[in-house]
Amino acid sequence: MVSYHTFGADMGFEVETKDCTAVTDAELGELESLSADSPNALTMGVLSKQAEEWVLLTTARESGKLRGYVFCTLERIGGTPAVIMGLGAVMRNNKRNAALKALMNELYHRALMAFPDEDVIFGTTILSPSGLEVFKDLTDELPKPSYRPTGEERAWGRRFAKRLGFSQLGFDDKKFIAVGDGSKPCVFDHESLKPEKIDKDLLGMFSDLNHESGDAMVVVAWAMAEKLEKLGS
């Protein structure tokens, strides 16, 4: 069993990253309960399958109670350092931003330890503009409103769509929309504390998502080496 701990990471949150082979049924039950009130809630069976498919599970707790989690892995994609985030969720309470920050700070730290002095690309899938808050500390975020991605940027979208298991039925590499298979997609579920303040142009990017089909948006962003040193220290 491989287990890592970072305690007191943010505002009293205890953060832990552990090997998915060490995740217990009781912990999977906690993950299920965390998202019970979310429209993106998933069953224990799906969560168990996620634990089989991913390498690491990062959790954030407050006074021992689960407040957020994300399945993830750190690897190189075509030689480029990458942090790939699969299914994740943050409890929809008034401390959700702090819980998200605690999770991301842990991933920044892991990225810095694994890829010192290198630029690292982060990627995940989301269903609404709220999810873009996952990357608020990063740069060169894609997609973005009224912007035509370059060929290389589109290639990054395709790579992450494939790595996250969303490329089988099609991927629009201009809009970064992955076509679903009719089932509920495994995305990073985060709801903004102030959704009414989200820019209408950001909302427009998500208008082509077919939620009934299980579509999801692939999003990527960069942590440049100097910034990552600050974020991950």
Backbone torsions as a table, in degrees:
resi	resn	phi	psi	omega
1	MET	NA	131.9	175.4
2	VAL	-109.7	123.6	-177.6
3	SER	-140.4	132.8	-179.1
4	TYR	-124.5	148.8	-178.9
5	HIS	-131.5	140.1	168.5
6	THR	-133.0	106.6	-174.1
7	PHE	-98.0	151.0	178.7
8	GLY	64.1	31.8	-173.1
9	ALA	-64.2	-41.3	-175.6
10	ASP	-154.6	118.9	171.3
11	MET	47.2	43.2	176.3
12	GLY	83.9	11.1	177.4
13	PHE	-88.5	137.8	174.0
14	GLU	-100.9	124.4	-176.2
15	VAL	-113.5	135.4	179.9
16	GLU	-135.8	138.4	171.5
17	THR	-119.3	125.9	-178.9
18	LYS	-133.3	157.4	176.2
19	ASP	-65.1	134.8	-177.5
20	CYS	-61.9	-22.7	177.6
21	THR	-68.0	-16.5	-178.8
22	ALA	-99.2	1.1	-179.0
23	VAL	-74.9	129.3	-176.4
24	THR	-93.5	165.4	176.2
25	ASP	-61.8	-35.0	178.7
26	ALA	-62.9	-41.0	178.5
27	GLU	-68.0	-38.8	175.9
28	LEU	-62.2	-35.8	176.2
29	GLY	-62.6	-37.1	176.8
30	GLU	-65.3	-40.4	178.7
31	LEU	-62.3	-41.9	179.6
32	GLU	-62.9	-44.6	-178.2
33	SER	-65.6	-36.0	-177.5
34	LEU	-57.3	-40.6	-174.3
35	SER	-99.3	11.6	-174.0
36	ALA	-56.5	-34.2	-177.3
37	ASP	-89.6	-2.4	-177.6
38	SER	-88.8	145.1	174.2
39	PRO	-64.7	-13.5	179.7
40	ASN	-100.9	17.7	-178.4
41	ALA	-60.5	143.0	-179.2
42	LEU	-122.9	158.6	-176.7
43	THR	-81.4	164.4	177.4
44	MET	-58.3	-37.6	-179.8
45	GLY	-62.4	-42.9	178.2
46	VAL	-65.6	-42.9	180.0
47	LEU	-62.7	-39.7	178.5
48	SER	-62.9	-40.6	178.4
49	LYS	-65.6	-37.5	177.4
50	GLN	-61.9	-40.1	179.7
51	ALA	-63.5	-28.4	177.8
52	GLU	-77.5	-29.0	-173.5
53	GLU	-89.8	-21.4	-175.4
54	TRP	-106.7	164.1	-177.4
55	VAL	-89.5	-45.7	-172.9
56	LEU	-126.9	152.1	171.2
57	LEU	-126.0	121.8	176.8
58	THR	-105.6	131.4	-180.0
59	THR	-126.4	150.4	174.5
60	ALA	-123.2	126.0	-179.4
61	ARG	-121.5	150.3	175.1
62	GLU	-123.7	116.1	-175.5
63	SER	53.2	39.9	177.0
64	GLY	84.8	-8.7	-177.1
65	LYS	-98.4	132.0	-177.3
66	LEU	-63.4	129.6	179.7
67	ARG	-122.0	-14.5	179.1
68	GLY	-173.1	156.1	178.4
69	TYR	-156.8	160.8	171.7
70	VAL	-156.3	133.8	170.7
71	PHE	-80.9	138.1	-174.9
72	CYS	-155.0	170.0	171.7
73	THR	-153.3	149.3	175.1
74	LEU	-111.5	125.6	-179.3
75	GLU	-157.3	175.8	174.5
76	ARG	-102.8	131.9	175.4
77	ILE	-108.6	108.9	-176.5
78	GLY	58.6	32.6	179.0
79	GLY	92.6	-15.0	-177.9
80	THR	-90.1	128.9	177.8
81	PRO	-59.9	133.6	-177.5
82	ALA	-141.3	144.5	169.7
83	VAL	-113.9	114.9	-176.4
84	ILE	-105.4	122.3	-178.0
85	MET	-112.2	122.2	179.6
86	GLY	-95.3	-129.8	179.7
87	LEU	-60.9	130.5	177.1
88	GLY	-152.9	161.8	178.6
89	ALA	-159.2	148.4	175.2
90	VAL	-123.8	132.4	179.9
91	MET	-58.4	137.4	-175.6
92	ARG	-85.9	65.5	175.2
93	ASN	-119.3	-174.9	-174.3
94	ASN	-77.2	-2.1	176.3
95	LYS	-109.2	19.4	-175.4
96	ARG	-61.9	-35.0	-179.5
97	ASN	-66.4	-38.2	178.7
98	ALA	-68.4	-37.7	178.4
99	ALA	-65.8	-42.4	177.9
100	LEU	-63.0	-42.4	179.6
101	LYS	-62.2	-40.6	179.1
102	ALA	-62.4	-44.0	178.1
103	LEU	-61.1	-48.9	-175.8
104	MET	-68.0	-37.3	177.8
105	ASN	-60.8	-35.5	177.0
106	GLU	-65.6	-41.2	179.8
107	LEU	-69.4	-35.8	175.5
108	TYR	-62.6	-41.8	179.9
109	HIS	-63.0	-43.9	179.7
110	ARG	-64.0	-40.3	179.4
111	ALA	-63.9	-41.2	179.6
112	LEU	-64.4	-40.3	179.2
113	MET	-68.3	-37.8	-176.5
114	ALA	-80.5	-33.6	-174.1
115	PHE	-131.9	62.9	-178.5
116	PRO	-63.1	141.2	176.6
117	ASP	63.4	25.4	177.6
118	GLU	-128.0	151.4	171.5
119	ASP	-76.3	139.5	-176.9
120	VAL	-125.7	134.4	176.3
121	ILE	-97.5	133.4	178.0
122	PHE	-109.0	142.6	178.0
123	GLY	-150.2	150.5	177.0
124	THR	-159.3	-172.0	174.3
125	THR	-126.4	144.6	-178.3
126	ILE	-139.1	170.8	-178.5
127	LEU	-117.8	-11.2	-177.1
128	SER	-151.7	165.5	179.4
129	PRO	-59.4	-24.5	176.9
130	SER	-54.2	-36.5	-177.8
131	GLY	-63.5	-21.7	179.3
132	LEU	-65.2	-18.7	177.7
133	GLU	-63.9	-19.0	175.5
134	VAL	-56.1	-34.7	-172.9
135	PHE	-106.0	22.0	-172.6
136	LYS	-65.7	-19.3	178.6
137	ASP	-91.0	-3.8	-173.3
138	LEU	-105.4	177.8	-175.6
139	THR	-126.9	169.5	177.8
140	ASP	52.1	44.2	-178.5
141	GLU	-68.8	140.6	177.0
142	LEU	-134.8	144.5	-3.5
143	PRO	-78.9	170.6	174.4
144	LYS	-142.6	154.6	-174.1
145	PRO	-60.3	143.1	174.2
146	SER	52.8	38.4	-179.6
147	TYR	-133.0	131.0	178.0
148	ARG	-97.4	112.2	-178.0
149	PRO	-64.8	147.7	177.1
150	THR	-72.1	171.0	178.6
151	GLY	-58.7	-40.6	-179.9
152	GLU	-69.4	-38.2	178.4
153	GLU	-65.3	-40.6	177.7
154	ARG	-64.0	-35.9	178.2
155	ALA	-63.6	-37.3	177.1
156	TRP	-64.6	-39.2	176.1
157	GLY	-59.9	-43.9	180.0
158	ARG	-65.0	-40.6	-179.2
159	ARG	-62.1	-44.3	-179.2
160	PHE	-71.7	-36.4	177.0
161	ALA	-59.9	-42.0	178.8
162	LYS	-67.0	-46.1	-176.6
163	ARG	-65.6	-30.2	-179.4
164	LEU	-90.1	3.1	174.6
165	GLY	79.8	23.7	-176.1
166	PHE	-111.2	9.5	-171.1
167	SER	-97.1	-6.0	-172.2
168	GLN	-62.4	-38.5	-174.3
169	LEU	-101.0	3.5	177.9
170	GLY	124.3	147.9	178.9
171	PHE	-143.1	123.8	176.8
172	ASP	-86.1	102.5	-173.4
173	ASP	-80.0	2.1	172.2
174	LYS	-93.8	-37.6	179.9
175	LYS	-100.8	-7.4	-179.9
176	PHE	61.6	32.7	178.7
177	ILE	-100.9	125.6	177.6
178	ALA	-98.7	130.9	-178.1
179	VAL	-76.9	131.9	-178.9
180	GLY	-85.5	171.2	-178.9
181	ASP	-107.1	14.9	-180.0
182	GLY	96.5	-15.0	177.8
183	SER	-94.9	166.5	179.9
184	LYS	-70.6	123.9	-176.0
185	PRO	-74.5	152.0	177.5
186	CYS	-91.9	96.7	-174.7
187	VAL	-118.9	174.4	173.3
188	PHE	-86.4	107.9	-172.5
189	ASP	-94.8	105.6	176.7
190	HIS	-137.1	128.1	-179.8
191	GLU	-108.0	124.1	-178.7
192	SER	-59.7	145.5	174.5
193	LEU	-68.8	-25.8	-178.2
194	LYS	-130.4	66.6	-177.8
195	PRO	-61.2	-25.6	-178.8
196	GLU	-68.3	-15.0	-179.1
197	LYS	-97.5	3.5	179.8
198	ILE	-70.8	132.9	-178.4
199	ASP	-59.5	137.8	-176.3
200	LYS	-65.3	-27.0	177.4
201	ASP	-66.8	-35.9	176.0
202	LEU	-66.9	-41.4	177.7
203	LEU	-59.3	-38.8	-178.5
204	GLY	-62.5	-31.4	179.6
205	MET	-61.2	-26.7	-174.0
206	PHE	-97.7	1.9	-175.6
207	SER	-67.3	-22.5	-179.0
208	ASP	-90.2	-0.7	177.9
209	LEU	-71.8	127.7	175.2
210	ASN	-96.6	98.5	-175.0
211	HIS	-67.2	-31.6	179.9
212	GLU	-66.6	-30.0	178.6
213	SER	-84.3	-10.2	-178.8
214	GLY	85.0	24.2	176.7
215	ASP	-63.6	155.6	176.5
216	ALA	-145.6	157.2	176.4
217	MET	-103.3	127.9	174.5
218	VAL	-82.5	131.1	176.9
219	VAL	-128.4	140.2	178.4
220	VAL	-133.7	156.4	176.7
221	ALA	-158.9	160.3	-175.2
222	TRP	-108.8	142.2	167.2
223	ALA	-110.6	102.8	179.1
224	MET	-68.3	152.8	-171.0
225	ALA	-51.8	-46.6	-178.3
226	GLU	-65.2	-41.1	180.0
227	LYS	-68.1	-41.4	-179.1
228	LEU	-62.6	-33.7	178.2
229	GLU	-62.5	-36.3	178.0
230	LYS	-76.1	-43.5	-177.5
231	LEU	-67.4	-36.6	-171.8
232	GLY	-96.5	-2.1	-175.8
233	SER	-77.9	NA	NA
